[in-house]
Amino acid sequence: MTWDILLGTGLAILALGSVVFLTLWSRRIIERIHEQKPGSLRRIQRDILNGNSSRHGS
């Protein structure tokens, strides 16, 4: 195997891993927003930035 093949394979694996990670991370955030049903975009942003996963009452 040449270095080009090894490098290309490594980059493809890295790219695939990144896509899977970002997809799962985004899905987790979307599910958390759906569960909490926050009243405003500002509250969603604050919860994401604070990493707050607790459930808020209305």
C-alpha positions as CSV (number, residue, x, y, z in Angstrom):
1,M,0.0,0.0,0.0
2,T,1.2,3.5,-0.8
3,W,1.1,6.4,1.5
4,D,-1.6,8.0,-0.6
5,I,-4.0,5.0,-0.1
6,L,-3.3,5.0,3.7
7,L,-3.8,8.7,4.0
8,G,-7.0,8.7,2.0
9,T,-8.4,5.7,3.9
10,G,-7.5,7.4,7.2
11,L,-9.2,10.7,6.1
12,A,-12.3,8.9,5.0
13,I,-12.6,7.1,8.3
14,L,-12.1,10.3,10.2
15,A,-14.7,12.1,8.0
16,L,-17.2,9.2,8.6
17,G,-16.6,9.3,12.3
18,S,-17.1,13.0,12.4
19,V,-20.4,12.8,10.6
20,V,-21.7,10.1,12.9
21,F,-20.6,12.0,16.0
22,L,-22.3,15.3,14.8
23,T,-25.5,13.4,13.9
24,L,-25.8,11.7,17.3
25,W,-24.9,15.0,19.1
26,S,-27.5,17.0,17.1
27,R,-30.1,14.3,17.6
28,R,-29.6,14.4,21.4
29,I,-30.0,18.2,21.4
30,I,-33.2,18.0,19.3
31,E,-34.7,15.3,21.6
32,R,-33.8,17.4,24.7
33,I,-35.6,20.5,23.2
34,H,-38.6,18.3,22.3
35,E,-38.9,16.9,25.8
36,Q,-38.5,20.3,27.6
37,K,-40.7,22.3,25.2
38,P,-39.1,25.6,26.2
39,G,-41.0,28.8,25.5
40,S,-38.5,30.8,23.6
41,L,-35.3,30.6,21.5
42,R,-33.5,32.5,24.2
43,R,-34.3,29.8,26.7
44,I,-33.2,27.0,24.3
45,Q,-29.8,28.8,23.7
46,R,-29.3,29.3,27.4
47,D,-30.0,25.7,28.2
48,I,-27.6,24.5,25.5
49,L,-24.8,26.9,26.5
50,N,-25.2,25.9,30.2
51,G,-25.4,22.3,29.4
52,N,-28.5,22.1,31.4
53,S,-30.3,18.9,30.9
54,S,-32.7,19.2,33.9
55,R,-36.4,19.5,33.1
56,H,-37.9,22.9,33.6
57,G,-41.4,23.6,34.7
58,S,-43.2,26.1,32.6
